[in-house]
Amino acid sequence: MKKHIYIPLLLLGLAFSVHAQQVIPIAKSDVLSKVSENNTSIKISEQDFNTAKADYRQTNTVFLPNITASHTAMATTNPLMAFGSKLNQEILTSNDFNPALLNDPSQIENYATKFEIQQPLINLDGIYQRKAAKSKMEAMSLKTERTQEYLVFEVDKAYMQLQLAYKAVDVLEKALEAANANKKLADDSFKQGYLQRADVLNVEVRVTEVQNQLQTAKSNVQNASNYLSFLMNDDAYVVYMPSDELSITTFTLDDKKVSENRSDIKAMQLATNAYEAMNKADEMAFLPRLNAFGSYELYDDQIFQGSANGYLFGAQLSWDIFQGSKRIGKAQKSKSEFEKSKLEYKQYVSKSNLELNKAKRAFIDADNKLKLTTLALQQSEESLRIRTNRFKEGLEKTSDLLIAETQYAQKQLEYYQTIFEYNYTQAYLQFLTKE
């Protein structure tokens, strides 16, 4: 007995919690604004760009000098080091040339402050590495732009799904209201002996079916709301209600085509340019490098002092003539990666054109389907009106009324689903053909 009481109370509590959940009206423009500010995918893409930008900054070493400073403290009795330290400190005397002191010097302390500079002059492989890093940075910038464009499209789709879910709830609530009214008529007719028990059961089955469909539609509202929350990076996961109505948008197909200026396609081209530059960098690694260098030194026998000083400068031409087969293999690898990137670019453009042609056909199909579903909706509505009036007068079978009722609800759902498909294909076409 306790079990029978507990279960209905539990269901009642769940139902109360669902109905008590906060419902917040929201416009698509508000969703777009919040997604632009808070979406995690955009933030990830921006960090990828920052990483590429930092890599590009590192290539400044091709032009800018490398400057270091150091202070070294040392004590030694090594004959050569002791003599050299005195020489650097400019404190040598004639007594220091005494062979006994040269061979067995006393401990000498030496403190050296040194400033060094290394300046690249000719570094051809580094220049091409810099070009590759710049192309990668620009490609990541375009990738961020395309991510933002995709999320605009995704918001369009998600918002339309929310609109469609609410339309389904509206249709099914009206269908349930009509089904309950017909059930009341059927119950009254059964009590008066005009209907059999089987007819009443058919009406009750219809009421149950609509109730189940309505519950599913309400779940779809929550699912669509949760997805919008995810896009906006909002952990509250409230139930949203669209303030914009689901309606047919106008669109002209014209001669829309995939543009090579589309951000993701341009990013692919820049990636190919980066691979080409890396291949040239590997080829230029076979050439010599020219670097300048210089240093300024301070010496003393006291810490952080510099009574003696000197400088040094020069240039170095270095050439790694042979490193086994390492550079040869590296150049071959970068060449293959470059050729692969060209093929991937060609494949990507081809696939984009394939998607565009498919989307165009889907749009034409949705346009034709919209005309047919509009006509079917009008016919089913009129049919239901006639059969409902005849049923009230006892001139129509219960089964025929139920069929007409079901068809009208289905045609309404099909009509709104077709509007969704029609608008979705438009949004997808605009996404594919964006420049």
Contacts in CASP RR format, 6 or more apart in sequence:
PFRMAT RR
TARGET T0000
AUTHOR 0000-0000-0000
METHOD contacts of the structure
MODEL  1
MKKHIYIPLLLLGLAFSVHAQQVIPIAKSDVLSKVSENNTSIKISEQDFN
TAKADYRQTNTVFLPNITASHTAMATTNPLMAFGSKLNQEILTSNDFNPA
LLNDPSQIENYATKFEIQQPLINLDGIYQRKAAKSKMEAMSLKTERTQEY
LVFEVDKAYMQLQLAYKAVDVLEKALEAANANKKLADDSFKQGYLQRADV
LNVEVRVTEVQNQLQTAKSNVQNASNYLSFLMNDDAYVVYMPSDELSITT
FTLDDKKVSENRSDIKAMQLATNAYEAMNKADEMAFLPRLNAFGSYELYD
DQIFQGSANGYLFGAQLSWDIFQGSKRIGKAQKSKSEFEKSKLEYKQYVS
KSNLELNKAKRAFIDADNKLKLTTLALQQSEESLRIRTNRFKEGLEKTSD
LLIAETQYAQKQLEYYQTIFEYNYTQAYLQFLTKE
18 218 0 8 1.000
21 238 0 8 1.000
21 239 0 8 1.000
22 238 0 8 1.000
22 239 0 8 1.000
23 238 0 8 1.000
23 239 0 8 1.000
23 240 0 8 1.000
23 241 0 8 1.000
24 238 0 8 1.000
24 239 0 8 1.000
24 240 0 8 1.000
24 241 0 8 1.000
25 240 0 8 1.000
25 241 0 8 1.000
25 242 0 8 1.000
25 243 0 8 1.000
26 228 0 8 1.000
26 240 0 8 1.000
26 241 0 8 1.000
26 242 0 8 1.000
26 243 0 8 1.000
27 242 0 8 1.000
27 243 0 8 1.000
27 244 0 8 1.000
28 155 0 8 1.000
28 156 0 8 1.000
28 159 0 8 1.000
28 242 0 8 1.000
28 244 0 8 1.000
31 155 0 8 1.000
31 158 0 8 1.000
31 159 0 8 1.000
31 228 0 8 1.000
31 231 0 8 1.000
31 232 0 8 1.000
32 152 0 8 1.000
32 155 0 8 1.000
34 232 0 8 1.000
34 234 0 8 1.000
35 42 0 8 1.000
35 151 0 8 1.000
35 152 0 8 1.000
35 155 0 8 1.000
35 231 0 8 1.000
35 232 0 8 1.000
36 42 0 8 1.000
36 148 0 8 1.000
36 151 0 8 1.000
38 232 0 8 1.000
38 233 0 8 1.000
38 234 0 8 1.000
39 151 0 8 1.000
39 231 0 8 1.000
39 232 0 8 1.000
39 233 0 8 1.000
40 233 0 8 1.000
41 147 0 8 1.000
41 151 0 8 1.000
42 144 0 8 1.000
42 147 0 8 1.000
42 148 0 8 1.000
42 151 0 8 1.000
45 140 0 8 1.000
45 143 0 8 1.000
45 144 0 8 1.000
45 147 0 8 1.000
46 144 0 8 1.000
48 140 0 8 1.000
48 143 0 8 1.000
48 144 0 8 1.000
49 137 0 8 1.000
49 140 0 8 1.000
49 141 0 8 1.000
49 143 0 8 1.000
49 144 0 8 1.000
51 140 0 8 1.000
52 133 0 8 1.000
52 136 0 8 1.000
52 137 0 8 1.000
52 139 0 8 1.000
52 140 0 8 1.000
53 137 0 8 1.000
53 140 0 8 1.000
55 133 0 8 1.000
55 136 0 8 1.000
55 137 0 8 1.000
56 130 0 8 1.000
56 133 0 8 1.000
56 134 0 8 1.000
56 136 0 8 1.000
56 137 0 8 1.000
58 133 0 8 1.000
59 126 0 8 1.000
59 129 0 8 1.000
59 130 0 8 1.000
59 133 0 8 1.000
59 134 0 8 1.000
61 120 0 8 1.000
62 120 0 8 1.000
62 123 0 8 1.000
62 126 0 8 1.000
62 127 0 8 1.000
62 129 0 8 1.000
62 130 0 8 1.000
63 120 0 8 1.000
65 117 0 8 1.000
65 118 0 8 1.000
65 119 0 8 1.000
65 120 0 8 1.000
66 117 0 8 1.000
66 118 0 8 1.000
66 119 0 8 1.000
67 115 0 8 1.000
67 116 0 8 1.000
67 117 0 8 1.000
68 115 0 8 1.000
68 116 0 8 1.000
69 113 0 8 1.000
69 114 0 8 1.000
69 115 0 8 1.000
69 116 0 8 1.000
70 112 0 8 1.000
70 113 0 8 1.000
70 114 0 8 1.000
70 116 0 8 1.000
71 111 0 8 1.000
71 112 0 8 1.000
71 113 0 8 1.000
71 114 0 8 1.000
71 304 0 8 1.000
72 110 0 8 1.000
72 111 0 8 1.000
72 112 0 8 1.000
72 114 0 8 1.000
73 109 0 8 1.000
73 110 0 8 1.000
73 111 0 8 1.000
73 303 0 8 1.000
74 81 0 8 1.000
74 85 0 8 1.000
74 109 0 8 1.000
74 110 0 8 1.000
74 111 0 8 1.000
74 112 0 8 1.000
75 107 0 8 1.000
75 108 0 8 1.000
75 109 0 8 1.000
75 110 0 8 1.000
76 82 0 8 1.000
76 85 0 8 1.000
76 107 0 8 1.000
76 108 0 8 1.000
76 110 0 8 1.000
77 105 0 8 1.000
77 106 0 8 1.000
77 107 0 8 1.000
77 108 0 8 1.000
79 102 0 8 1.000
79 103 0 8 1.000
79 104 0 8 1.000
79 105 0 8 1.000
81 108 0 8 1.000
82 105 0 8 1.000
82 106 0 8 1.000
82 107 0 8 1.000
82 108 0 8 1.000
83 92 0 8 1.000
83 96 0 8 1.000
83 102 0 8 1.000
83 105 0 8 1.000
85 108 0 8 1.000
85 109 0 8 1.000
85 110 0 8 1.000
85 299 0 8 1.000
86 92 0 8 1.000
86 96 0 8 1.000
86 108 0 8 1.000
88 110 0 8 1.000
88 112 0 8 1.000
88 297 0 8 1.000
88 299 0 8 1.000
88 308 0 8 1.000
89 110 0 8 1.000
89 299 0 8 1.000
89 300 0 8 1.000
89 301 0 8 1.000
89 307 0 8 1.000
89 308 0 8 1.000
90 299 0 8 1.000
90 307 0 8 1.000
90 308 0 8 1.000
91 301 0 8 1.000
91 308 0 8 1.000
95 101 0 8 1.000
96 102 0 8 1.000
108 301 0 8 1.000
109 301 0 8 1.000
110 299 0 8 1.000
110 301 0 8 1.000
111 299 0 8 1.000
111 300 0 8 1.000
111 301 0 8 1.000
111 302 0 8 1.000
111 303 0 8 1.000
111 304 0 8 1.000
111 305 0 8 1.000
111 306 0 8 1.000
112 297 0 8 1.000
112 298 0 8 1.000
112 299 0 8 1.000
113 297 0 8 1.000
113 298 0 8 1.000
113 299 0 8 1.000
113 304 0 8 1.000
113 306 0 8 1.000
114 295 0 8 1.000
114 296 0 8 1.000
114 297 0 8 1.000
114 298 0 8 1.000
115 295 0 8 1.000
115 296 0 8 1.000
115 297 0 8 1.000
116 293 0 8 1.000
116 294 0 8 1.000
116 295 0 8 1.000
117 293 0 8 1.000
117 294 0 8 1.000
117 295 0 8 1.000
118 291 0 8 1.000
118 292 0 8 1.000
118 293 0 8 1.000
118 294 0 8 1.000
119 291 0 8 1.000
119 292 0 8 1.000
119 293 0 8 1.000
120 289 0 8 1.000
120 291 0 8 1.000
121 290 0 8 1.000
121 291 0 8 1.000
121 292 0 8 1.000
121 315 0 8 1.000
122 288 0 8 1.000
122 289 0 8 1.000
122 290 0 8 1.000
123 289 0 8 1.000
123 290 0 8 1.000
123 291 0 8 1.000
124 284 0 8 1.000
124 287 0 8 1.000
125 281 0 8 1.000
125 282 0 8 1.000
125 284 0 8 1.000
125 285 0 8 1.000
125 287 0 8 1.000
126 281 0 8 1.000
126 284 0 8 1.000
127 281 0 8 1.000
127 284 0 8 1.000
128 277 0 8 1.000
128 278 0 8 1.000
128 280 0 8 1.000
128 281 0 8 1.000
128 284 0 8 1.000
129 277 0 8 1.000
129 278 0 8 1.000
129 281 0 8 1.000
131 273 0 8 1.000
131 274 0 8 1.000
131 277 0 8 1.000
132 273 0 8 1.000
132 274 0 8 1.000
132 275 0 8 1.000
132 277 0 8 1.000
132 278 0 8 1.000
132 281 0 8 1.000
133 274 0 8 1.000
135 270 0 8 1.000
135 271 0 8 1.000
135 273 0 8 1.000
135 274 0 8 1.000
135 277 0 8 1.000
136 270 0 8 1.000
136 271 0 8 1.000
136 274 0 8 1.000
138 270 0 8 1.000
139 266 0 8 1.000
139 267 0 8 1.000
139 268 0 8 1.000
139 270 0 8 1.000
139 271 0 8 1.000
139 274 0 8 1.000
140 267 0 8 1.000
142 263 0 8 1.000
142 264 0 8 1.000
142 266 0 8 1.000
142 267 0 8 1.000
142 270 0 8 1.000
143 263 0 8 1.000
143 264 0 8 1.000
143 267 0 8 1.000
145 263 0 8 1.000
146 262 0 8 1.000
146 263 0 8 1.000
146 264 0 8 1.000
146 267 0 8 1.000
149 263 0 8 1.000
149 431 0 8 1.000
149 434 0 8 1.000
150 431 0 8 1.000
151 231 0 8 1.000
152 431 0 8 1.000
153 427 0 8 1.000
153 428 0 8 1.000
153 430 0 8 1.000
153 431 0 8 1.000
154 231 0 8 1.000
155 228 0 8 1.000
155 231 0 8 1.000
156 423 0 8 1.000
156 424 0 8 1.000
156 427 0 8 1.000
157 424 0 8 1.000
157 427 0 8 1.000
158 224 0 8 1.000
158 227 0 8 1.000
158 228 0 8 1.000
158 231 0 8 1.000
159 228 0 8 1.000
159 242 0 8 1.000
159 244 0 8 1.000
160 246 0 8 1.000
160 420 0 8 1.000
160 423 0 8 1.000
160 424 0 8 1.000
160 427 0 8 1.000
161 220 0 8 1.000
161 224 0 8 1.000
161 227 0 8 1.000
161 420 0 8 1.000
162 221 0 8 1.000
162 224 0 8 1.000
162 225 0 8 1.000
162 228 0 8 1.000
162 240 0 8 1.000
162 242 0 8 1.000
163 242 0 8 1.000
163 244 0 8 1.000
163 245 0 8 1.000
163 246 0 8 1.000
163 420 0 8 1.000
164 246 0 8 1.000
164 416 0 8 1.000
164 417 0 8 1.000
164 419 0 8 1.000
164 420 0 8 1.000
165 217 0 8 1.000
165 220 0 8 1.000
165 221 0 8 1.000
165 223 0 8 1.000
165 224 0 8 1.000
166 221 0 8 1.000
166 241 0 8 1.000
166 242 0 8 1.000
166 246 0 8 1.000
167 246 0 8 1.000
167 413 0 8 1.000
167 416 0 8 1.000
168 217 0 8 1.000
168 220 0 8 1.000
168 413 0 8 1.000
168 416 0 8 1.000
169 214 0 8 1.000
169 217 0 8 1.000
169 218 0 8 1.000
169 221 0 8 1.000
171 409 0 8 1.000
171 412 0 8 1.000
171 413 0 8 1.000
171 416 0 8 1.000
172 210 0 8 1.000
172 213 0 8 1.000
172 214 0 8 1.000
172 217 0 8 1.000
172 409 0 8 1.000
173 214 0 8 1.000
175 210 0 8 1.000
175 213 0 8 1.000
175 214 0 8 1.000
175 405 0 8 1.000
175 408 0 8 1.000
175 409 0 8 1.000
176 207 0 8 1.000
176 210 0 8 1.000
176 211 0 8 1.000
176 214 0 8 1.000
178 405 0 8 1.000
179 203 0 8 1.000
179 206 0 8 1.000
179 207 0 8 1.000
179 210 0 8 1.000
179 405 0 8 1.000
180 207 0 8 1.000
182 203 0 8 1.000
182 206 0 8 1.000
182 388 0 8 1.000
182 391 0 8 1.000
182 401 0 8 1.000
182 402 0 8 1.000
182 405 0 8 1.000
183 200 0 8 1.000
183 203 0 8 1.000
183 204 0 8 1.000
183 207 0 8 1.000
185 391 0 8 1.000
185 392 0 8 1.000
186 195 0 8 1.000
186 199 0 8 1.000
186 200 0 8 1.000
186 203 0 8 1.000
186 398 0 8 1.000
187 200 0 8 1.000
189 195 0 8 1.000
189 394 0 8 1.000
190 196 0 8 1.000
190 197 0 8 1.000
190 199 0 8 1.000
190 200 0 8 1.000
194 394 0 8 1.000
195 398 0 8 1.000
199 398 0 8 1.000
199 399 0 8 1.000
202 398 0 8 1.000
202 399 0 8 1.000
202 402 0 8 1.000
203 398 0 8 1.000
203 402 0 8 1.000
206 402 0 8 1.000
206 405 0 8 1.000
206 406 0 8 1.000
210 409 0 8 1.000
221 239 0 8 1.000
222 239 0 8 1.000
224 240 0 8 1.000
225 237 0 8 1.000
225 238 0 8 1.000
225 239 0 8 1.000
225 240 0 8 1.000
226 237 0 8 1.000
228 240 0 8 1.000
229 235 0 8 1.000
229 236 0 8 1.000
229 237 0 8 1.000
229 238 0 8 1.000
229 240 0 8 1.000
246 416 0 8 1.000
246 419 0 8 1.000
246 420 0 8 1.000
246 423 0 8 1.000
247 419 0 8 1.000
248 370 0 8 1.000
248 419 0 8 1.000
248 422 0 8 1.000
248 423 0 8 1.000
249 422 0 8 1.000
249 423 0 8 1.000
249 426 0 8 1.000
251 363 0 8 1.000
251 426 0 8 1.000
251 429 0 8 1.000
253 360 0 8 1.000
253 363 0 8 1.000
253 364 0 8 1.000
253 429 0 8 1.000
256 356 0 8 1.000
256 360 0 8 1.000
256 429 0 8 1.000
256 432 0 8 1.000
256 433 0 8 1.000
257 353 0 8 1.000
257 356 0 8 1.000
257 433 0 8 1.000
258 265 0 8 1.000
258 349 0 8 1.000
258 352 0 8 1.000
258 353 0 8 1.000
258 356 0 8 1.000
258 432 0 8 1.000
258 433 0 8 1.000
259 265 0 8 1.000
259 433 0 8 1.000
259 434 0 8 1.000
259 435 0 8 1.000
260 266 0 8 1.000
260 269 0 8 1.000
260 349 0 8 1.000
261 435 0 8 1.000
262 352 0 8 1.000
262 433 0 8 1.000
262 434 0 8 1.000
262 435 0 8 1.000
263 434 0 8 1.000
264 348 0 8 1.000
265 345 0 8 1.000
265 348 0 8 1.000
265 349 0 8 1.000
265 352 0 8 1.000
268 341 0 8 1.000
268 344 0 8 1.000
268 345 0 8 1.000
268 348 0 8 1.000
268 349 0 8 1.000
269 345 0 8 1.000
271 341 0 8 1.000
271 345 0 8 1.000
272 338 0 8 1.000
272 341 0 8 1.000
272 342 0 8 1.000
272 344 0 8 1.000
272 345 0 8 1.000
275 334 0 8 1.000
275 337 0 8 1.000
275 338 0 8 1.000
275 340 0 8 1.000
275 341 0 8 1.000
276 338 0 8 1.000
278 334 0 8 1.000
278 337 0 8 1.000
278 338 0 8 1.000
279 331 0 8 1.000
279 334 0 8 1.000
279 335 0 8 1.000
279 337 0 8 1.000
279 338 0 8 1.000
281 334 0 8 1.000
282 327 0 8 1.000
282 330 0 8 1.000
282 331 0 8 1.000
282 333 0 8 1.000
282 334 0 8 1.000
283 331 0 8 1.000
285 320 0 8 1.000
285 327 0 8 1.000
285 330 0 8 1.000
285 331 0 8 1.000
286 327 0 8 1.000
287 319 0 8 1.000
288 317 0 8 1.000
288 318 0 8 1.000
288 319 0 8 1.000
289 317 0 8 1.000
289 318 0 8 1.000
289 319 0 8 1.000
290 315 0 8 1.000
290 316 0 8 1.000
290 317 0 8 1.000
291 315 0 8 1.000
291 316 0 8 1.000
291 318 0 8 1.000
292 313 0 8 1.000
292 314 0 8 1.000
292 315 0 8 1.000
292 316 0 8 1.000
293 313 0 8 1.000
293 314 0 8 1.000
293 315 0 8 1.000
293 316 0 8 1.000
294 311 0 8 1.000
294 312 0 8 1.000
294 313 0 8 1.000
294 314 0 8 1.000
295 311 0 8 1.000
295 312 0 8 1.000
295 313 0 8 1.000
296 309 0 8 1.000
296 310 0 8 1.000
296 311 0 8 1.000
297 309 0 8 1.000
297 310 0 8 1.000
297 311 0 8 1.000
297 312 0 8 1.000
298 305 0 8 1.000
298 306 0 8 1.000
298 308 0 8 1.000
298 309 0 8 1.000
298 310 0 8 1.000
299 306 0 8 1.000
299 307 0 8 1.000
299 308 0 8 1.000
299 309 0 8 1.000
300 306 0 8 1.000
300 307 0 8 1.000
300 308 0 8 1.000
320 327 0 8 1.000
352 432 0 8 1.000
355 432 0 8 1.000
356 429 0 8 1.000
356 432 0 8 1.000
356 433 0 8 1.000
359 425 0 8 1.000
359 428 0 8 1.000
359 429 0 8 1.000
359 432 0 8 1.000
360 429 0 8 1.000
362 421 0 8 1.000
362 425 0 8 1.000
362 428 0 8 1.000
363 422 0 8 1.000
363 425 0 8 1.000
363 426 0 8 1.000
363 429 0 8 1.000
366 418 0 8 1.000
366 421 0 8 1.000
366 422 0 8 1.000
366 425 0 8 1.000
367 422 0 8 1.000
369 418 0 8 1.000
369 421 0 8 1.000
369 422 0 8 1.000
370 418 0 8 1.000
370 419 0 8 1.000
370 422 0 8 1.000
373 411 0 8 1.000
373 414 0 8 1.000
373 415 0 8 1.000
373 418 0 8 1.000
374 415 0 8 1.000
376 411 0 8 1.000
376 414 0 8 1.000
376 415 0 8 1.000
377 408 0 8 1.000
377 411 0 8 1.000
377 412 0 8 1.000
377 414 0 8 1.000
377 415 0 8 1.000
380 404 0 8 1.000
380 407 0 8 1.000
380 408 0 8 1.000
380 410 0 8 1.000
380 411 0 8 1.000
381 408 0 8 1.000
381 411 0 8 1.000
383 404 0 8 1.000
383 407 0 8 1.000
383 408 0 8 1.000
384 404 0 8 1.000
384 405 0 8 1.000
384 407 0 8 1.000
384 408 0 8 1.000
387 396 0 8 1.000
387 400 0 8 1.000
387 401 0 8 1.000
387 404 0 8 1.000
388 401 0 8 1.000
388 404 0 8 1.000
390 396 0 8 1.000
391 398 0 8 1.000
391 401 0 8 1.000
END
